[in-house]
Amino acid sequence: MSAHCVSPAAAAAKALTAYNSRRRRWLAEPAVAEEDSLTVALHPPSEQRIAEDPDTVVAWARSWRAYDGAGRVEWVVRRWASFGSQEVPVRLTLAGPDQIASACDRHTEWCLLGMRRDALLDHLGPESAQVSAAVAATAGKWLVLDDDDFVRLTTTARWLSEHRNSGYYIRQLPVPGVDTKWLARHRGLVETLVEGVHGSRDLGIRSLPHLRDLALCDPALLAGMPRRFATSLADLTALPLSPARTLILENKEGLYALPPLAGTVALHGGGYTAPELAGVPWVADSEVWYWGDLDSHGFAILDRLRRHLPHVRSLLMDEATLGRWRDLAVREQSPALHDMPHLTDSETATLASLRDGDLRLEQERIPWPYVLERLLPDRAACPGDK
């Protein structure tokens, strides 16, 4: 049989390709979708191919004679000198999404897509091209939801669309079964649907503020406040502080172990969110030190922070520290591999040494006496420093 002859299985594969590539457009424009079709040319064999392999050709023709799937198989009579007149299948025509979906065994899925699309449009109405596009664009996500989660999705999207500026926290939403974790898992999906309705992904709700841990290494900088406390970034910005230096630590453990240091405030950097601290005026106006893990991500955070605070200096992130405590390092499983153009030459050399050995040395692993000796070489002791 000719290598070009198309079997029922091969035609189903072509239908599946068309289904996957056209499904989104069908969902977005149902009226247009009904006019869509797919024609699969079956490429019947030539007389020469029949002569070379008659049994395979007969089996191919019988497979199409027995075909009871979707669409219409068109047969024509071919006349050959050696074989006389023979009726052969030449094309399969599939009319509309239903037939195309059925031909590739996706009819049940297509029916579910249609029902759920209609339910979403009913909840998000009035229907518009933008809403339909948003529903179609998110089909892959809402299709896989179980029935309970889909109901949560429709009711949540509807409530948020109708209450644009509620100012509620997530737990306050009057939607059965919806809590912080549910919305966190499905937030992107909900935002896209709301954007289709209003043109904005803003859900009009509030999230609990991310709190930053702060240590007043010099209590005199803010009399009457606890030595250590946590507060939001907005409240951090409003604090009446004027430290001579700010020490940003990647991890909290070191923050809580710091000794008194004159004129110094210490902050938890919060990993890759550390650059947010550049927007705090009293941080930006002070001498800033960053002490992160001796690993590629620690340097990546430093690089990102320095884009916003060019004067930031690194602490205990050098080859001397790495060399002295190399035996405490472990293997870095998922290193950051991108370029870091805002590092100094010394920092770049230390990063190269870490990468050469696939190493990471957590800041807490460095013995504390060594840290205290090098914490700030020019530090002045606060009253009460022992």
C-alpha positions in Angstrom: 0.0 0.0 0.0 1.2 3.5 -0.7 2.9 5.2 2.1 0.5 8.0 1.5 -2.7 6.0 2.0 -4.5 7.4 5.1 -6.0 4.8 7.5 -8.9 5.5 9.9 -6.4 5.8 12.7 -4.3 8.3 10.8 -7.5 10.3 10.0 -8.4 10.4 13.7 -4.9 11.8 14.4 -5.5 14.6 11.9 -8.8 15.3 13.5 -7.2 15.5 16.9 -4.6 18.0 15.6 -7.4 20.1 14.2 -9.4 19.8 17.4 -6.5 20.9 19.6 -5.6 23.8 17.4 -9.2 25.1 16.8 -10.8 24.4 20.1 -10.1 27.8 21.6 -11.5 29.6 18.6 -14.6 27.4 18.6 -15.2 28.3 22.2 -14.7 32.0 21.6 -16.9 32.1 18.5 -19.6 29.3 18.6 -21.6 30.6 15.7 -18.5 30.7 13.4 -17.4 27.3 14.8 -20.5 25.6 13.4 -19.4 26.6 9.9 -16.0 25.0 10.3 -15.1 21.7 8.7 -12.2 19.4 8.1 -11.5 17.4 5.0 -9.0 14.6 5.2 -7.7 13.3 1.9 -7.3 9.6 2.0 -4.8 9.2 -0.9 -6.0 5.9 -2.4 -3.2 3.8 -3.9 -2.0 3.8 -7.5 -2.4 0.8 -9.8 1.3 0.0 -9.4 1.0 -0.1 -5.6 -2.0 -2.4 -5.9 0.0 -4.8 -8.0 2.9 -4.7 -5.5 0.8 -5.3 -2.4 -2.8 -6.2 -3.2 -3.6 -7.8 0.2 -2.7 -4.6 2.1 -4.7 -2.5 -0.3 -7.8 -4.7 0.2 -7.4 -4.5 4.0 -7.2 -0.7 3.7 -10.3 -0.4 1.6 -12.2 -2.7 4.0 -11.2 -0.6 7.0 -12.9 2.3 5.4 -15.8 0.2 4.3 -16.3 -0.7 8.0 -15.8 2.8 9.3 -18.7 3.9 11.4 -17.2 7.0 12.9 -18.2 10.6 12.5 -18.3 12.4 9.1 -18.9 11.3 5.6 -16.5 9.0 3.6 -16.6 9.8 -0.1 -16.1 6.9 -2.6 -15.3 7.1 -6.2 -14.8 4.5 -9.0 -11.3 4.1 -10.3 -10.6 2.2 -13.5 -7.3 0.4 -13.9 -6.1 -1.6 -16.9 -5.1 -4.6 -14.8 -7.8 -4.6 -12.1 -10.9 -3.1 -13.9 -13.2 -0.8 -12.0 -12.9 -0.5 -8.3 -14.6 1.7 -5.8 -12.1 3.4 -3.4 -12.5 5.9 -0.6 -10.9 9.3 -1.4 -11.8 11.7 1.4 -13.4 12.0 4.9 -15.4 15.1 5.5 -16.1 16.2 9.1 -18.6 19.0 9.4 -18.5 21.2 12.5 -16.8 20.8 15.9 -19.1 17.9 17.0 -18.0 15.7 14.1 -14.3 16.7 14.4 -14.3 16.0 18.2 -16.1 12.7 17.7 -13.7 11.6 15.0 -10.8 11.9 17.5 -12.7 10.5 20.5 -13.1 14.0 22.2 -16.8 14.3 21.9 -17.5 13.9 25.6 -14.8 16.5 26.4 -16.2 18.9 23.8 -19.7 18.6 25.3 -18.3 19.4 28.7 -16.4 22.4 27.4 -19.6 23.7 25.8 -21.7 23.3 28.9 -19.1 24.9 31.1 -18.5 27.7 28.7 -22.2 28.5 28.7 -22.3 28.4 32.5 -19.4 30.9 32.7 -20.9 33.2 30.1 -24.2 33.1 32.0 -22.5 34.0 35.3 -20.2 36.7 33.8 -22.7 38.2 31.4 -23.6 40.2 29.5 -21.7 38.3 26.8 -19.1 40.2 24.8 -16.2 39.3 22.6 -13.8 40.1 25.5 -15.7 37.8 27.9 -15.9 35.0 25.4 -12.2 35.4 24.6 -11.3 35.2 28.3 -13.5 32.1 28.8 -11.9 30.4 25.8 -8.4 31.4 26.8 -8.8 29.7 30.2 -10.5 26.5 29.0 -7.5 24.3 29.7 -7.7 25.3 33.4 -11.4 25.2 34.1 -11.9 22.0 32.1 -9.8 20.0 34.6 -11.7 21.3 37.7 -14.0 18.9 39.4 -17.7 19.9 39.6 -17.4 21.5 43.1 -14.4 23.6 42.1 -16.1 24.7 38.9 -19.1 25.9 40.8 -16.7 27.8 43.1 -15.1 29.3 40.1 -18.3 30.5 38.5 -19.7 32.0 41.7 -16.4 33.6 42.7 -15.8 35.2 39.3 -19.4 36.5 39.3 -19.2 37.9 42.8 -15.9 39.7 42.1 -17.2 41.0 38.8 -20.2 42.5 40.5 -18.3 43.9 43.5 -15.4 45.6 41.8 -14.0 47.4 44.9 -15.1 45.4 47.9 -11.9 45.9 49.8 -12.6 42.5 51.4 -9.9 40.2 52.5 -10.1 36.7 50.9 -11.6 35.0 53.9 -14.4 37.6 53.9 -15.6 36.7 50.5 -19.2 35.5 50.8 -18.7 32.6 48.4 -19.3 29.1 49.8 -16.2 26.9 49.9 -13.7 29.7 48.9 -10.9 30.4 51.2 -7.4 31.9 51.0 -5.8 28.6 49.7 -8.5 28.1 47.0 -8.1 31.5 45.6 -4.4 31.3 45.8 -4.4 28.2 43.6 -6.9 29.6 41.1 -6.2 33.3 41.2 -4.7 33.6 37.7 -7.7 31.9 36.3 -10.1 34.2 38.2 -8.2 37.3 37.3 -8.3 36.5 33.5 -12.1 36.0 33.7 -12.6 39.2 35.6 -10.3 41.0 33.1 -12.6 39.8 30.3 -15.5 41.5 32.0 -13.9 44.8 33.2 -10.6 45.0 31.3 -8.5 44.9 34.5 -7.1 42.0 36.5 -7.6 43.8 39.8 -10.0 41.8 41.9 -10.7 44.7 44.3 -9.7 42.6 47.3 -7.0 42.9 49.9 -4.3 40.4 51.0 -2.8 40.3 54.4 0.4 42.4 54.4 3.7 40.7 54.1 5.5 41.5 57.4 9.2 42.5 57.5 11.2 41.5 60.6 13.2 44.4 62.0 15.9 44.5 64.7 16.8 47.7 66.4 20.5 47.0 67.0 20.6 50.5 68.5 17.4 50.9 70.6 18.0 54.6 70.9 17.1 55.0 67.3 13.4 54.4 68.1 12.9 54.8 71.8 10.1 52.9 73.4 9.8 50.3 70.7 10.6 46.6 71.1 14.1 45.6 70.1 12.7 43.2 67.5 9.3 43.4 65.8 7.6 42.8 62.4 5.7 45.3 60.4 4.4 45.8 56.9 6.4 47.5 54.2 4.1 50.5 54.3 4.5 50.9 58.1 8.2 50.3 57.8 8.4 53.2 55.4 6.6 55.5 57.9 8.9 54.7 60.8 10.8 57.8 62.0 14.2 56.2 61.7 17.5 57.7 60.6 20.1 54.9 61.0 23.7 55.4 60.0 23.6 51.9 58.6 21.1 49.2 57.6 22.0 45.6 57.6 19.8 43.4 55.4 20.0 39.7 56.1 18.7 37.0 53.8 17.5 34.8 56.7 15.8 35.5 60.0 18.0 33.5 62.3 21.0 35.8 62.1 18.7 38.8 62.5 17.6 37.6 66.0 21.2 36.8 67.0 22.7 40.2 66.2 24.4 42.0 69.1 23.9 45.7 69.8 25.4 47.9 67.1 25.5 51.7 67.3 23.4 53.5 64.7 22.3 50.2 63.1 19.0 48.7 62.0 18.8 45.2 60.7 16.1 43.9 58.3 15.0 40.6 57.0 15.5 40.8 53.2 12.8 38.2 52.3 14.8 36.6 49.6 14.1 37.9 46.1 11.7 40.6 47.5 14.7 42.3 49.1 14.7 45.1 46.4 11.4 46.3 47.9 13.4 47.7 50.7 15.0 50.2 48.3 11.8 52.1 48.4 12.1 52.8 52.2 13.6 56.3 52.4 15.6 55.8 55.6 17.1 52.6 54.2 18.1 54.2 50.9 19.6 57.2 52.8 21.8 55.0 55.1 24.9 52.9 54.6 23.5 49.6 53.4 25.1 46.2 53.9 23.7 42.9 52.5 24.5 39.6 54.1 23.2 36.6 52.2 23.9 33.0 51.8 27.1 32.1 50.1 25.4 30.6 47.1 24.3 31.6 43.6 20.9 32.8 44.8 22.4 34.9 47.5 24.5 36.7 44.9 21.4 36.9 42.6 19.5 38.7 45.3 22.5 41.0 45.9 22.7 41.7 42.2 19.0 42.6 42.0 19.2 44.7 45.2 22.1 46.7 43.8 20.1 47.6 40.7 18.0 49.7 43.1 20.6 50.5 45.8 23.9 51.0 43.9 25.7 51.7 47.1 24.9 48.4 48.9 27.9 46.5 50.1 28.1 42.7 50.7 29.1 41.2 54.0 30.7 37.8 54.6 30.2 37.0 50.9 33.8 36.7 49.9 36.4 34.1 49.0 38.1 34.3 52.4 34.9 33.3 54.2 34.2 30.6 51.7 37.7 29.2 51.9 37.8 29.3 55.7 34.5 27.4 56.1 34.3 25.4 52.8 34.0 22.2 54.8 30.5 23.4 56.0 29.2 23.9 52.5 26.8 21.6 50.8 25.8 20.9 47.2 23.6 23.6 45.6 20.8 21.6 43.9 19.2 24.3 41.8 21.7 27.1 41.2 20.9 30.4 39.5 22.7 30.4 36.2 22.0 33.9 34.8 24.5 36.7 34.4 24.8 39.1 37.4 26.2 42.3 36.0 25.9 44.4 39.2 28.4 42.3 41.3 31.8 43.6 42.1 34.9 41.8 40.7 35.5 40.3 44.1 31.9 39.1 44.4 32.0 37.7 40.8 35.1 35.7 41.7 33.5 34.3 44.8 30.4 33.3 42.7 32.7 31.6 40.2 34.3 29.6 43.0 30.8 28.5 44.2 29.7 27.5 40.8 32.9 25.5 40.1 32.1 23.3 43.1 28.3 23.5 43.0 28.5 24.8 46.5 26.2 26.7 48.9 27.2 27.8 52.4 24.2 29.1 54.4 24.9 32.1 56.5 23.8 30.5 59.7 26.4 27.7 59.2 29.3 30.2 59.6 30.5 30.1 63.3 29.1 33.0 65.2 32.5 34.2 66.7 33.8 34.5 63.1 30.7 36.5 62.2 31.1 38.9 65.1 34.7 39.6 64.3 33.8 40.6 60.8 30.3 41.9 61.1 31.2 45.5 60.8 34.9 46.1 61.3 34.4 49.8 62.3 31.3 49.2 64.5 30.9 51.1 67.7 29.4 49.3 70.7 26.1 50.5 72.0 25.6 51.2 75.7 25.1 47.9 77.4 27.1 45.9 74.8 28.9 43.2 76.7 
